[in-house]
Each structure stands twice: as structure tokens, then as C-alpha cells.
């Protein structure tokens, strides 16, 4: 606890590692869990696959559950 899954366009390994470290830092500070409890996974999608694989299958059907949608707060 927690499992954080990021779906995004491809980035280099250095950038992905930096993002995972920063997310882990924020989560331990704000969520109050230990570093050992945090798991971060980054899934890469090409721009061609993003619309079908992520937006249509995961974002659109669950848009009412998104805390931030297209850069805007939903709460």
C-alpha cells in the first residue's frame, strides 16, 4: 500500500526514475506511509495507442472519479 500506476508517453529511464522517486517522497510525506510501502509503476504508451488504450478505456468511462482531469481539479 499504496500502488501508484502512471500511464504516459514514453520517457527515458533517468526521467522515469526521478519521477518515481519524487512521487515516493510526496506520498510518504502527505499520505503518511513508509517508503517501503510505496510501489510505483510507469506504463508507456505511444501517442498512437494513448487514445484507444488509455483515454477511451480508462479515462472516459471513469471521468467522474478523476481528481484532476485534463489539468483541472474535479473536486
N, C-alpha and C positions, 0 to 999 in steps of 0.2 A: 504494500500500500504506500503510495499511490503508483499506478501505472500511467504514464503520460505518453500518448502517441501523437506524433506530429506528422502530418501529411503535407508534403510541399514539393515544389520543383526541386530537381537535383542541385546539390551543393557539394563542394569539396569536403573531404574528411576533416580537415582542420576546422572549417566553419561549423560543421555538424557537431564536433566535439566541444567547441566553445559554446554553442547554443545549449547543448545538453548539460554542461557544467553550470551555466548561468541559470537555467531552469531549475536544476537541482538546488542551487543556492537559494533562489527565491522561494521554492517550495519548502525547504527546511525552515527558513525564517518565517514565512507567512502561515504555512499550514501547521507548523509545529511538530513535524515528524523528523526522525533521524535521517541522516544522509543514506544510511544502509537500507532504509525503507523505500527509497525512491528508485524507480526504474523508468528510463526514458528510451523510447524507440522512435526513430525517424524513418518514415517510409517515403521514398522518392517516386514522383510521377512526372512523366513528360507533360509538357503543355498539351499535347495531343490527347493524352489519356486523362488529364485532370477533369475535364467536363463530364465525361462518362463515368469514370471510376470513383470520383470523389464528389463533385458537385451534385450530379443527378442522383447518385445512390446514397450519399450520406448527408450532405448539407441540406439540399432542398427538402427532403422528407422530414427532417428534424430541425428545420429553421426556427421553429418556435421554442426549441430547447437551447439555442445558441446564446451564450452570454455576450459575445461580440460577433456580429455578422457583418461582413464586408467593411470592417473597420469601425463600425458603430456599436455602441453599447445597446443591449436589448433589454436592460432591466431598469 
